Amino acid sequence: MVLKNIKLENIQTEGGKGINTRDDGKISISNSTFNNCHFEDGIFEIDSKGNKGIIYNIKNSNFYNNTSINGSILNIKYYEYNLNDRISFNNSLFENNSATNFGGVVYSNSPNTNQLVFFEDCIFNNNTAGNGNISYSLSQSSEPNFSNIKHLQEMNALSTNPTKVLLDGQYNVSIFSGEKIPDNISCKLYDDYNNVIKFDSDIGNFDINNLVSFQIENVDEYNVELFGQTKSYCWEDKCPFPPIKVVGNPGIRTIRLNIKTFGKFYIFK
């Protein structure tokens, strides 16, 4: 499929797909504009369970005001490495594009995206997302190739799936047996770039399936017992500990946080 000098505007779909190909399909787009379009899975969706032989060449094109849930321009749901596959964006402009969840321009959950996607001499202006204003990837090592990646990193425009959990401060708590732990203890999730992961904060869009939930667990059953609510969830940008009552023998004791559900994120350890 070859597209030249086209203008695609004001296309709004719910659950619909944008542009994709069947096996061994090739797409060439040049000198074109995509403006104010909404495709739930992005303008270009890649799912190599149904697509084999992926060659997309987009050059000298503009992408304005496009929206999606993940990756308004490119959404890679699944990709198995193939030596001859390549998706390239050259000398193109991405401006005011946004995603509700992840990747204002590009989203990927594949560990092989770094061998597939290339952005060369592209300009990015005011693209936004809940996490990853330009790109959201499974990990830093698997993210797309950007010719100006250092600049994008300095803009804090790249993000990945969470990779670690850290306490939100230094806590050395001293309590008596039978007391509750302080109510200001919390932790945060971070990605490969040490960005703080943001969670849902709008109760109007609440979905229990999107919650990251956790449980505070005892690691010393002989000396400590926990009472009360031990389960909780992450909200906004932190995971606050529930008000647990601790009963135990004197000494330095340890409890741990164990993530139970990962919501919209992929499982990490």
Helices and strands as residue ranges (DSSP letters): E 2-4, E 7-9, E 26-30, E 33-35, E 44-47, E 55-59, E 62-64, E 67-70, E 74-78, E 86-90, E 93-95, E 98-102, E 106-108, G 113-115, E 117-120, E 123-125, E 128-131, E 135-137, G 140-142, E 145-146, H 149-154, E 158-160, E 164-167, E 186-190, G 203-205, G 208-210, E 212-218, E 224-227, E 231-233, E 239-240, E 245-248, E 255-262
